[in-house]
Amino acid sequence: MVPEESESGSSAETFRIVADNFALPTSLDLSASYELLDNLNMSATFTNHSYQTNTLALGAKYMLGSSWFGAATTMTIGDDEQPTDVSDADWEEWSGTFWGLSLGAGVTVPVGDYMMHVSYAMRTANEYFDDHSTMQVTFDF
């Protein structure tokens, strides 16, 4: 094959592109939420991973006036069986989740003609990572 823009006398080249046979890392999230009581919202998210154990996250958010409090956790689910050649410790590491309990709280404060929202969230880590904290301040103009 000789490209059309090549100079006269160029030699023909043959080439072949071979795609690797492996699955791409993908995930699918399915979520639902329900207002159980006034100001109490419950939620659940199922995540189907192509590259690790599936997870289920459960959470709740309670609103009281201009403030809110929330909590959530993530757990692994599935019917994957431990291979016979994998130790219990390795299987726990492979099939477990890195994350523990998540907590958050926030408040909305009027500032002149605007509203300021201040939120704090913390996510605990089981292994490898430090706990993760986030502080957020937003203004509604």
C-alpha positions as CSV (number, residue, x, y, z in Angstrom):
1,M,0.0,0.0,0.0
2,V,1.4,3.3,-1.0
3,P,-0.1,6.5,0.4
4,E,-1.5,8.9,-2.2
5,E,0.7,11.8,-1.1
6,S,3.9,9.8,-1.2
7,E,6.8,10.7,-3.5
8,S,7.3,8.9,-6.8
9,G,9.3,5.7,-6.3
10,S,8.2,5.1,-2.7
11,S,8.1,1.5,-1.7
12,A,4.8,-0.2,-0.8
13,E,4.3,-0.9,2.9
14,T,2.1,-3.5,4.4
15,F,0.9,-3.2,7.9
16,R,-1.5,-4.9,10.2
17,I,-3.2,-3.6,13.3
18,V,-4.1,-6.2,15.9
19,A,-6.5,-5.3,18.7
20,D,-5.9,-6.7,22.1
21,N,-8.5,-9.1,23.5
22,F,-9.4,-7.7,26.9
23,A,-12.5,-6.1,28.5
24,L,-12.5,-2.3,28.9
25,P,-13.1,-1.2,32.5
26,T,-16.7,0.0,32.7
27,S,-19.3,0.4,35.3
28,L,-23.1,0.9,35.5
29,D,-24.8,2.8,38.3
30,L,-28.5,2.3,39.2
31,S,-29.8,4.6,41.9
32,A,-33.1,5.3,43.6
33,S,-34.1,7.7,46.4
34,Y,-37.3,8.0,48.4
35,E,-38.5,10.6,50.9
36,L,-39.4,8.3,53.8
37,L,-40.6,11.0,56.1
38,D,-40.8,14.8,55.9
39,N,-37.2,16.0,55.6
40,L,-35.8,12.4,55.6
41,N,-34.5,11.1,52.3
42,M,-33.2,7.5,51.8
43,S,-31.1,6.5,48.8
44,A,-29.4,3.4,47.4
45,T,-27.0,2.9,44.5
46,F,-26.0,-0.4,42.9
47,T,-22.8,-0.3,40.9
48,N,-22.0,-3.1,38.5
49,H,-18.2,-3.1,37.8
50,S,-16.7,-5.0,35.0
51,Y,-13.3,-5.0,36.8
52,Q,-14.1,-5.6,40.5
53,T,-16.7,-6.8,42.8
54,N,-20.1,-5.1,42.6
55,T,-21.1,-2.6,45.3
56,L,-24.2,-1.3,47.0
57,A,-24.2,2.1,48.7
58,L,-26.9,3.1,51.2
59,G,-27.4,6.6,52.5
60,A,-29.8,8.9,54.3
61,K,-30.1,12.7,54.5
62,Y,-32.1,14.6,57.1
63,M,-32.9,18.3,56.7
64,L,-33.8,20.4,59.7
65,G,-34.6,24.0,58.9
66,S,-31.6,25.5,57.0
67,S,-29.2,22.7,57.9
68,W,-28.8,19.1,56.9
69,F,-27.0,15.9,58.0
70,G,-26.2,12.9,55.9
71,A,-24.6,9.5,56.3
72,A,-23.8,6.7,53.9
73,T,-21.8,3.5,53.5
74,T,-20.7,1.2,50.7
75,M,-20.6,-2.6,50.8
76,T,-19.5,-5.2,48.3
77,I,-22.1,-7.7,47.1
78,G,-22.1,-10.6,44.7
79,D,-21.9,-14.3,44.3
80,D,-18.3,-14.5,43.4
81,E,-16.7,-17.5,45.0
82,Q,-13.2,-17.6,46.4
83,P,-10.9,-19.5,44.0
84,T,-9.2,-22.4,45.8
85,D,-5.7,-21.1,45.0
86,V,-6.3,-17.7,46.7
87,S,-5.7,-17.2,50.4
88,D,-8.3,-15.8,52.7
89,A,-6.3,-12.6,53.2
90,D,-5.9,-12.0,49.5
91,W,-9.6,-12.7,48.8
92,E,-10.7,-10.3,51.5
93,E,-8.4,-7.6,49.9
94,W,-9.6,-8.3,46.4
95,S,-13.3,-8.6,47.2
96,G,-13.6,-5.9,49.9
97,T,-14.2,-2.2,49.6
98,F,-11.6,0.6,50.3
99,W,-14.2,2.9,51.8
100,G,-16.1,2.9,55.1
101,L,-18.7,5.3,56.6
102,S,-19.3,8.7,55.0
103,L,-20.7,11.6,57.0
104,G,-21.7,15.1,56.0
105,A,-23.4,18.2,57.3
106,G,-24.2,21.6,56.0
107,V,-26.0,24.8,56.7
108,T,-27.5,27.6,54.6
109,V,-27.0,31.2,55.9
110,P,-28.5,34.4,54.4
111,V,-25.8,36.9,53.6
112,G,-27.5,40.2,52.6
113,D,-29.5,39.5,49.5
114,Y,-27.7,36.2,48.8
115,M,-27.5,32.7,50.3
116,M,-24.3,31.1,51.5
117,H,-24.1,27.3,51.8
118,V,-21.4,25.8,53.9
119,S,-20.9,22.0,53.8
120,Y,-18.4,19.5,55.3
121,A,-18.1,15.8,54.3
122,M,-15.8,13.0,55.4
123,R,-15.3,9.6,53.9
124,T,-13.4,7.0,56.0
125,A,-10.9,4.7,54.3
126,N,-10.4,1.1,55.4
127,E,-6.9,0.5,53.9
128,Y,-4.2,2.2,51.8
129,F,-5.6,5.7,52.0
130,D,-6.2,8.4,54.7
131,D,-9.7,9.5,55.5
132,H,-10.9,12.1,53.0
133,S,-12.5,15.4,54.1
134,T,-14.1,18.1,51.9
135,M,-15.2,21.6,52.9
136,Q,-17.4,23.5,50.5
137,V,-18.7,27.1,50.4
138,T,-21.1,28.3,47.7
139,F,-23.0,31.5,47.1
140,D,-26.3,31.9,45.4
141,F,-26.4,35.2,43.5
